[in-house]
Amino acid sequence: MTPEISDVTRAKHGRPVHHWRRDLVDLAALFTAVAVADGVANLVGHGPDGPALLVISALALAATAGFHTWWARRHGHAPPADDTGPRPTAETRSAGPAGQPGTAADDMPGTAALWRMRTTVKDEPGSLAALCAALAGQRVDILSLQTHPLADGTVDEFLLRAPGALAAAGITRAVALAGGRSTWIERADAHDLVDAPTRVLGLAARTALDAAELPLALRQLLGRCTIRSLPGTPVGGGRGPEPVPVEGVLEDTVMRLRAPEGGVLTVERPYLPFTPTEFARARALVELDSRLGPRIPRGQDVLTLPEGSDITVRRVDTGDLAAAKAMHERCSPRTLGMRYHGPVGDASRYLNHLLSPRFGRTLAAQTASGRLVGLGHLLWDGDETEVALLVEDDWQQRGIGAELLGRLVAMAVEAGCASVYAVTQASNTGMVAAMRGLGLPLDYQIEEGTLVITARLDTASAVSRARLGDTAHRD
């Protein structure tokens, strides 16, 4: 350290600061002590009461020492904290609760947790301020806030960052004491840091590009919920669902909207009621999808099979209904029975539903002449996802089914699905082998001769299995 560094700088690095006033006081005290000692010595040595004076001096000295010790403990001479150690830098300082400065420990991994919380407060001045003050008292930082006005109050939705040692019960207890009611809380992650308008615009863009994205967009918008699309005219005949008005219906934990293709779109979230704001956002997404009409991305891949033949894999929809029916007519009754588990003559009636992008995604394998020889479906079934395959007899055992299945599973991973299941028969060795070929953990369940195989999706494994081969190229 160079001599030019000031005393203040030395203090910041832990070294003591010496002031000339303190040195002068110490010197005066020293001279005073010498004078007093000399006077006491003269009295003891020459006076008749020398021993008594010596004892009195000793007692006075002991009392003075005791008083000095008590005073030093009560009024320490340490300088303020800002002058005794290094100040936090930009790397060690973080925002604390309600805008208060935090500490370096707050930013260390494992010391903070993200929470999503929703609570209802009275619609009156000061209610939100009391809630924020209660959270600040628990050292909880409010990262974002949305308000949802209701008839009898306001629903406040928070994204919180709390100390890792603070449990959810501690947060909700503080909120309840501040006037919050019907409080719901769950862990959040980094994806929740995106603000609501940005997230809604992103979901709208995805929906605009692909009609099959609507159920996924609604699920990401509303959280964990079950989405069912009931066609106006059921496939098996009979009476369809009760129609809903154009503006839709909101009933606490259930919302019903007019489906874009006709029928009813039902969204259920039993653990948390929908707010009017959420209902309006969901209705806007459905209206956007309805105005744009059926649409799918038109990209395609050309693959070379092990035998040397080239096939094209692409998305298909109801515009390919005629080609799909023609493929069904070329399939044997056994192949159709393996796929549909029912009367073979009814298979064509399901195609319009299966090919609709409103209910999922469909991939087709197509020859150079334009003939469809394989179909793979990824179907949204409430909060679950089903996969199904059909390959024409003459094109079986060539790897087409495994290729379609791998791509469908990659789509499910991209959509954030936790698992996919296939319903088949134990004798359908081709489907069983294709599911095993995914390299994913599988669960098997047999009910009355029907085999249900569920694959738990691991992102890395699924994407690795479904990636395009070296022989594939995109047109």
C-alpha positions as CSV (number, residue, x, y, z in Angstrom):
1,M,0.0,0.0,0.0
2,T,1.5,3.4,-1.0
3,P,1.8,6.3,1.5
4,E,-0.7,8.3,-0.5
5,I,-3.6,6.1,0.5
6,S,-5.8,8.0,3.1
7,D,-6.8,6.9,6.6
8,V,-10.3,6.3,5.3
9,T,-9.0,3.9,2.8
10,R,-6.9,2.1,5.4
11,A,-10.0,1.8,7.6
12,K,-11.9,0.1,4.7
13,H,-9.2,-2.5,4.5
14,G,-9.3,-3.3,8.2
15,R,-6.5,-1.1,9.5
16,P,-7.0,1.3,12.4
17,V,-7.3,5.0,11.9
18,H,-5.2,7.3,14.2
19,H,-6.4,10.9,14.9
20,W,-4.2,13.6,16.5
21,R,-6.9,14.6,19.0
22,R,-6.9,11.1,20.5
23,D,-3.1,11.2,20.8
24,L,-3.2,14.6,22.6
25,V,-5.7,13.3,25.1
26,D,-3.6,10.2,25.8
27,L,-0.5,12.4,26.4
28,A,-2.4,14.7,28.8
29,A,-3.7,11.7,30.7
30,L,-0.2,10.4,31.1
31,F,1.2,13.6,32.6
32,T,-1.8,13.9,34.9
33,A,-1.2,10.3,36.2
34,V,2.5,11.1,36.8
35,A,1.6,14.2,38.8
36,V,-1.0,12.4,40.9
37,A,1.4,9.5,41.6
38,D,4.1,11.9,42.8
39,G,1.7,13.7,45.2
40,V,0.5,10.4,46.6
41,A,4.1,9.2,47.2
42,N,4.9,12.4,49.0
43,L,1.9,12.1,51.3
44,V,2.6,8.4,52.1
45,G,6.3,9.0,52.7
46,H,6.1,12.2,54.9
47,G,2.6,12.3,56.4
48,P,1.5,10.6,59.7
49,D,-1.5,9.0,57.9
50,G,0.5,7.5,55.1
51,P,-0.8,3.8,55.4
52,A,-4.4,5.0,55.5
53,L,-3.9,7.1,52.5
54,L,-2.3,4.2,50.6
55,V,-5.3,2.0,51.3
56,I,-7.8,4.7,50.2
57,S,-5.8,5.3,47.0
58,A,-5.9,1.5,46.2
59,L,-9.7,1.5,46.7
60,A,-10.1,4.6,44.6
61,L,-8.0,3.0,41.9
62,A,-10.0,-0.2,41.9
63,A,-13.3,1.7,41.7
64,T,-11.9,3.8,38.8
65,A,-10.8,0.7,36.9
66,G,-14.2,-0.9,37.4
67,F,-16.0,2.1,36.2
68,H,-13.8,2.3,33.1
69,T,-14.5,-1.3,32.3
70,W,-18.2,-0.8,32.6
71,W,-18.2,2.3,30.4
72,A,-16.0,0.7,27.7
73,R,-18.4,-2.2,27.4
74,R,-21.4,0.0,27.1
75,H,-19.9,2.6,24.8
76,G,-17.5,0.8,22.5
77,H,-15.0,2.7,20.5
78,A,-15.5,0.7,17.3
79,P,-16.2,2.8,14.3
80,P,-19.5,2.3,12.3
81,A,-19.8,-0.8,10.3
82,D,-19.3,1.1,7.0
83,D,-15.8,1.9,8.1
84,T,-14.6,-1.5,9.4
85,G,-14.7,-3.7,6.4
86,P,-15.2,-4.0,2.7
87,R,-18.4,-2.6,1.3
88,P,-20.5,-4.8,-0.9
89,T,-19.8,-4.5,-4.6
90,A,-22.1,-4.9,-7.6
91,E,-21.3,-8.6,-7.5
92,T,-22.2,-9.1,-3.9
93,R,-25.2,-6.8,-3.5
94,S,-28.7,-8.0,-4.3
95,A,-32.2,-6.5,-3.9
96,G,-33.8,-7.4,-0.7
97,P,-37.5,-7.5,0.3
98,A,-39.7,-4.8,-1.1
99,G,-36.8,-3.0,-2.6
100,Q,-34.5,-3.0,0.5
101,P,-30.8,-3.9,-0.2
102,G,-29.9,-7.5,0.4
103,T,-26.7,-9.3,1.2
104,A,-24.3,-11.4,-0.7
105,A,-25.8,-14.6,0.9
106,D,-29.1,-13.8,-0.8
107,D,-27.7,-14.4,-4.2
108,M,-25.8,-17.6,-3.3
109,P,-27.3,-20.8,-4.9
110,G,-29.7,-22.6,-2.7
111,T,-30.5,-19.7,-0.5
112,A,-33.5,-18.3,-2.4
113,A,-36.7,-19.9,-3.8
114,L,-39.2,-18.7,-6.4
115,W,-42.9,-18.9,-5.6
116,R,-46.1,-18.1,-7.4
117,M,-48.8,-17.0,-5.0
118,R,-52.4,-15.8,-5.5
119,T,-54.5,-14.3,-2.7
120,T,-57.7,-12.3,-2.4
121,V,-57.8,-9.0,-0.5
122,K,-60.4,-6.3,0.1
123,D,-60.8,-3.7,-2.6
124,E,-60.0,-0.8,-0.4
125,P,-57.0,1.6,0.0
126,G,-54.1,0.2,1.9
127,S,-54.9,-3.5,1.5
128,L,-52.2,-4.1,-1.0
129,A,-49.7,-2.0,1.0
130,A,-50.4,-4.1,4.1
131,L,-49.8,-7.2,2.1
132,C,-46.5,-6.0,0.7
133,A,-45.3,-4.9,4.2
134,A,-46.1,-8.4,5.5
135,L,-44.0,-10.0,2.8
136,A,-41.2,-7.5,3.4
137,G,-41.2,-8.5,7.0
138,Q,-40.4,-12.0,6.0
139,R,-37.6,-10.8,3.6
140,V,-39.7,-11.8,0.6
141,D,-39.0,-9.9,-2.6
142,I,-41.9,-9.2,-5.0
143,L,-40.6,-9.8,-8.5
144,S,-43.9,-9.2,-10.3
145,L,-47.6,-8.4,-9.5
146,Q,-50.8,-8.7,-11.4
147,T,-54.2,-7.7,-10.1
148,H,-57.5,-9.3,-11.1
149,P,-60.5,-7.2,-10.0
150,L,-63.6,-9.2,-8.7
151,A,-67.0,-8.1,-7.5
152,D,-66.2,-8.6,-3.8
153,G,-62.4,-7.9,-3.8
154,T,-59.2,-8.1,-5.8
155,V,-57.2,-11.2,-6.6
156,D,-53.4,-10.3,-6.4
157,E,-51.1,-12.7,-8.2
158,F,-47.4,-12.5,-7.2
159,L,-44.1,-13.9,-8.3
160,L,-42.0,-14.0,-5.2
161,R,-38.4,-14.6,-4.3
162,A,-38.1,-15.8,-0.7
163,P,-35.3,-17.0,1.5
164,G,-34.7,-20.7,1.0
165,A,-35.4,-21.5,4.7
166,L,-38.8,-19.9,4.5
167,A,-41.5,-22.5,3.9
168,A,-44.8,-21.9,2.0
169,A,-46.7,-22.1,5.3
170,G,-44.6,-19.2,6.7
171,I,-45.5,-17.0,3.6
172,T,-49.2,-17.8,3.7
173,R,-49.4,-17.2,7.5
174,A,-47.9,-13.7,7.0
175,V,-50.3,-13.1,4.2
176,A,-53.3,-14.2,6.2
177,L,-52.3,-11.9,9.1
178,A,-52.2,-9.0,6.6
179,G,-55.7,-9.6,5.4
180,G,-55.2,-12.1,2.5
181,R,-57.7,-14.9,2.1
182,S,-58.1,-17.9,-0.2
183,T,-54.4,-18.0,-0.6
184,W,-52.8,-20.4,-3.1
185,I,-49.0,-20.9,-3.5
186,E,-46.7,-23.2,-5.4
187,R,-43.1,-23.3,-6.5
188,A,-42.1,-21.3,-9.6
189,D,-39.2,-21.6,-12.0
190,A,-37.2,-19.3,-14.3
191,H,-39.9,-19.5,-17.0
192,D,-42.2,-17.6,-14.7
193,L,-39.9,-14.6,-14.8
194,V,-41.3,-13.6,-18.2
195,D,-43.9,-10.9,-17.7
196,A,-47.6,-11.8,-18.6
197,P,-48.0,-9.6,-21.8
198,T,-44.8,-11.1,-23.3
199,R,-45.9,-14.7,-22.4
200,V,-49.4,-14.1,-23.9
201,L,-48.0,-12.7,-27.1
202,G,-45.6,-15.6,-27.5
203,L,-48.5,-18.1,-27.0
204,A,-50.6,-16.2,-29.6
205,A,-47.7,-16.4,-32.1
206,R,-47.4,-20.2,-31.6
207,T,-51.2,-20.6,-32.0
208,A,-51.2,-18.5,-35.2
209,L,-48.6,-20.8,-36.8
210,D,-50.1,-24.1,-35.9
211,A,-53.7,-24.9,-35.0
212,A,-52.6,-27.9,-32.9
213,E,-50.9,-25.5,-30.5
214,L,-54.2,-24.2,-29.1
215,P,-54.6,-26.7,-26.2
216,L,-50.9,-26.4,-25.4
217,A,-51.1,-22.6,-25.3
218,L,-54.1,-22.7,-23.1
219,R,-52.4,-25.1,-20.7
220,Q,-49.3,-22.8,-20.5
221,L,-51.5,-19.8,-20.0
222,L,-53.6,-21.2,-17.2
223,G,-51.3,-23.7,-15.5
224,R,-52.2,-27.2,-14.6
225,C,-55.6,-27.8,-16.2
226,T,-57.6,-30.4,-18.1
227,I,-58.7,-29.4,-21.6
228,R,-61.3,-31.4,-23.5
229,S,-62.7,-30.6,-27.0
230,L,-66.1,-32.1,-27.6
231,P,-67.2,-32.1,-31.2
232,G,-70.7,-30.8,-32.1
233,T,-71.5,-34.2,-33.8
234,P,-69.9,-37.1,-32.0
235,V,-68.0,-39.7,-34.1
236,G,-70.2,-42.5,-32.9
237,G,-73.4,-40.6,-33.5
238,G,-75.8,-39.4,-30.9
239,R,-76.4,-36.1,-29.3
240,G,-73.6,-33.6,-28.9
241,P,-72.8,-31.3,-26.0
242,E,-75.0,-28.4,-25.0
243,P,-74.0,-25.3,-27.1
244,V,-72.4,-22.3,-25.4
245,P,-72.9,-18.6,-26.2
246,V,-70.4,-16.8,-28.3
247,E,-68.9,-15.1,-25.3
248,G,-68.4,-18.4,-23.4
249,V,-69.3,-19.4,-19.9
250,L,-67.2,-19.0,-16.7
251,E,-68.3,-21.1,-13.7
252,D,-65.7,-20.9,-10.9
253,T,-63.2,-23.6,-11.8
254,V,-64.6,-24.5,-15.2
255,M,-64.7,-22.4,-18.4
256,R,-66.6,-23.4,-21.5
257,L,-65.8,-21.8,-24.9
258,R,-67.2,-22.3,-28.3
259,A,-64.7,-24.5,-30.1
260,P,-63.2,-23.2,-33.4
261,E,-64.4,-26.3,-35.4
262,G,-67.8,-26.3,-33.7
263,G,-68.7,-28.0,-30.4
264,V,-67.4,-27.1,-27.0
265,L,-64.0,-26.5,-25.6
266,T,-64.0,-27.2,-21.8
267,V,-61.1,-26.1,-19.5
268,E,-61.1,-27.3,-15.9
269,R,-58.8,-26.4,-13.0
270,P,-60.3,-27.7,-9.7
271,Y,-57.5,-26.5,-7.4
272,L,-57.8,-22.8,-8.3
273,P,-60.8,-20.8,-9.6
274,F,-60.4,-18.9,-12.9
275,T,-60.5,-15.1,-12.8
276,P,-62.3,-13.0,-15.3
277,T,-58.9,-11.8,-16.6
278,E,-57.8,-15.4,-17.3
279,F,-61.1,-16.1,-18.9
280,A,-60.7,-13.1,-21.2
281,R,-57.2,-14.2,-22.2
282,A,-58.3,-17.7,-23.0
283,R,-61.3,-16.5,-25.0
284,A,-59.0,-14.2,-27.0
285,L,-56.7,-17.1,-27.9
286,V,-59.6,-19.3,-29.0
287,E,-61.1,-16.5,-31.1
288,L,-57.7,-16.0,-32.8
289,D,-57.5,-19.7,-33.6
290,S,-61.1,-19.6,-35.0
291,R,-60.4,-16.6,-37.2
292,L,-57.3,-18.1,-38.7
293,G,-58.9,-21.5,-39.5
294,P,-57.2,-24.9,-39.8
295,R,-53.5,-24.6,-40.5
296,I,-50.3,-26.6,-40.1
297,P,-46.6,-26.0,-40.9
298,R,-45.9,-27.3,-44.4
299,G,-42.3,-28.4,-44.0
300,Q,-41.3,-32.0,-44.9
301,D,-38.3,-34.3,-44.7
302,V,-37.1,-36.9,-47.2
303,L,-35.7,-40.0,-45.6
304,T,-33.8,-42.9,-47.1
305,L,-35.0,-46.3,-45.7
306,P,-32.4,-49.0,-45.0
307,E,-33.5,-50.8,-48.2
308,G,-32.7,-47.6,-50.3
309,S,-36.2,-46.3,-50.9
310,D,-37.0,-42.7,-50.2
311,I,-40.1,-41.5,-48.3
312,T,-41.3,-38.1,-47.3
313,V,-42.5,-37.4,-43.8
314,R,-44.8,-34.3,-43.4
315,R,-47.6,-33.0,-41.3
316,V,-51.1,-33.7,-42.7
317,D,-54.6,-32.5,-41.8
318,T,-58.2,-32.8,-43.1
319,G,-57.0,-31.7,-46.5
320,D,-55.4,-35.1,-46.9
321,L,-58.6,-37.0,-45.9
322,A,-59.0,-38.6,-49.4
323,A,-55.4,-40.0,-49.4
324,A,-55.8,-41.3,-45.9
325,K,-59.1,-43.1,-46.8
326,A,-57.4,-44.7,-49.8
327,M,-54.6,-45.9,-47.5
328,H,-57.2,-47.5,-45.2
329,E,-58.7,-49.3,-48.1
330,R,-55.4,-50.9,-48.9
331,C,-54.8,-52.1,-45.4
332,S,-55.8,-55.6,-44.3
333,P,-58.6,-56.1,-41.8
334,R,-56.0,-57.4,-39.3
335,T,-53.9,-54.3,-39.6
336,L,-56.9,-52.0,-39.1
337,G,-58.1,-54.1,-36.2
338,M,-54.8,-53.8,-34.5
339,R,-55.0,-50.0,-34.8
340,Y,-58.7,-49.3,-33.9
341,H,-59.6,-52.2,-31.6
342,G,-63.1,-52.2,-33.0
343,P,-65.3,-52.9,-36.1
344,V,-63.1,-52.5,-39.1
345,G,-65.9,-51.0,-41.1
346,D,-66.0,-47.9,-38.8
347,A,-62.3,-47.0,-39.2
348,S,-62.9,-44.4,-41.9
349,R,-65.4,-42.5,-39.7
350,Y,-62.6,-41.6,-37.3
351,L,-60.3,-40.1,-39.9
352,N,-61.8,-36.6,-40.0
353,H,-61.4,-36.3,-36.2
354,L,-57.9,-37.8,-36.2
355,L,-56.6,-35.6,-39.0
356,S,-58.0,-32.4,-37.5
357,P,-55.2,-30.2,-36.0
358,R,-57.6,-29.2,-33.3
359,F,-57.2,-32.5,-31.5
360,G,-53.5,-33.1,-32.1
361,R,-50.8,-33.6,-34.7
362,T,-50.6,-36.1,-37.5
363,L,-47.5,-37.2,-39.4
364,A,-47.7,-39.1,-42.7
365,A,-45.1,-41.2,-44.6
366,Q,-45.5,-40.6,-48.3
367,T,-43.9,-42.3,-51.3
368,A,-42.4,-40.4,-54.2
369,S,-45.6,-41.0,-56.1
370,G,-47.6,-39.1,-53.4
371,R,-49.3,-42.2,-51.9
372,L,-49.6,-42.3,-48.1
373,V,-48.3,-45.5,-46.6
374,G,-48.1,-44.6,-42.9
375,L,-49.9,-42.4,-40.4
376,G,-48.8,-41.4,-36.9
377,H,-51.1,-39.4,-34.5
378,L,-50.2,-37.4,-31.4
379,L,-53.6,-36.8,-29.7
380,W,-54.4,-34.4,-26.8
381,D,-56.5,-36.4,-24.4
382,G,-57.4,-34.1,-21.6
383,D,-54.3,-33.7,-19.6
384,E,-52.7,-36.8,-21.2
385,T,-51.2,-37.5,-24.6
386,E,-51.8,-40.5,-26.8
387,V,-49.7,-41.8,-29.7
388,A,-51.0,-44.1,-32.4
389,L,-49.6,-45.6,-35.6
390,L,-50.9,-47.2,-38.7
391,V,-48.6,-48.5,-41.5
392,E,-49.8,-50.1,-44.7
393,D,-49.2,-53.9,-44.9
394,D,-46.7,-53.8,-47.8
395,W,-44.6,-51.1,-46.0
396,Q,-44.4,-52.7,-42.6
397,Q,-41.1,-53.9,-41.0
398,R,-39.1,-51.2,-42.8
399,G,-38.7,-48.7,-40.0
400,I,-41.5,-46.3,-41.0
401,G,-43.4,-46.8,-37.7
402,A,-40.4,-46.3,-35.6
403,E,-39.5,-43.1,-37.5
404,L,-43.0,-41.7,-37.1
405,L,-43.2,-42.6,-33.4
406,G,-39.8,-41.0,-32.7
407,R,-40.9,-37.8,-34.3
408,L,-44.2,-37.8,-32.4
409,V,-42.4,-38.3,-29.1
410,A,-40.1,-35.4,-29.9
411,M,-43.1,-33.2,-30.5
412,A,-44.6,-34.3,-27.2
413,V,-41.3,-33.4,-25.5
414,E,-41.3,-30.0,-27.2
415,A,-44.9,-29.5,-26.0
416,G,-43.9,-30.1,-22.4
417,C,-45.8,-33.4,-22.0
418,A,-44.7,-35.6,-19.1
419,S,-45.6,-38.9,-20.8
420,V,-47.3,-40.5,-23.8
421,Y,-49.3,-43.7,-23.9
422,A,-50.2,-46.1,-26.7
423,V,-53.2,-48.4,-26.6
424,T,-52.6,-51.6,-28.5
425,Q,-52.9,-55.4,-28.3
426,A,-50.3,-57.7,-26.8
427,S,-50.1,-59.4,-30.2
428,N,-49.1,-56.2,-32.0
429,T,-45.4,-56.9,-31.8
430,G,-44.6,-54.0,-34.2
431,M,-46.0,-51.3,-31.9
432,V,-44.5,-52.9,-28.8
433,A,-41.1,-53.0,-30.5
434,A,-41.4,-49.4,-31.6
435,M,-42.2,-48.2,-28.1
436,R,-39.2,-50.2,-26.7
437,G,-37.0,-48.7,-29.3
438,L,-37.6,-45.2,-27.9
439,G,-35.1,-46.0,-25.1
440,L,-37.4,-44.4,-22.5
441,P,-38.8,-45.8,-19.2
442,L,-42.0,-47.8,-20.0
443,D,-44.9,-48.8,-17.9
444,Y,-47.2,-51.7,-19.0
445,Q,-50.8,-52.2,-18.1
446,I,-53.1,-55.0,-19.4
447,E,-56.8,-54.7,-19.2
448,E,-59.1,-57.3,-20.8
449,G,-56.6,-58.1,-23.6
450,T,-55.7,-54.5,-24.3
451,L,-52.2,-53.4,-23.6
452,V,-51.5,-49.8,-22.5
453,I,-47.8,-48.8,-22.8
454,T,-46.9,-45.5,-21.1
455,A,-43.5,-43.8,-21.9
456,R,-42.2,-41.4,-19.3
457,L,-40.5,-38.7,-21.3
458,D,-36.9,-37.8,-20.7
459,T,-36.1,-34.8,-22.8
460,A,-32.5,-35.7,-23.7
461,S,-33.4,-39.4,-24.6
462,A,-36.5,-38.5,-26.5
463,V,-34.9,-35.8,-28.6
464,S,-31.8,-38.0,-29.2
465,R,-34.1,-40.9,-30.4
466,A,-36.2,-38.7,-32.6
467,R,-33.5,-36.6,-34.2
468,L,-33.2,-36.7,-38.0
469,G,-30.8,-39.2,-39.4
470,D,-27.7,-38.4,-41.5
471,T,-29.6,-39.4,-44.6
472,A,-32.4,-37.0,-44.1
473,H,-32.6,-33.6,-45.7
474,R,-35.3,-30.9,-45.5
475,D,-37.0,-29.6,-48.6
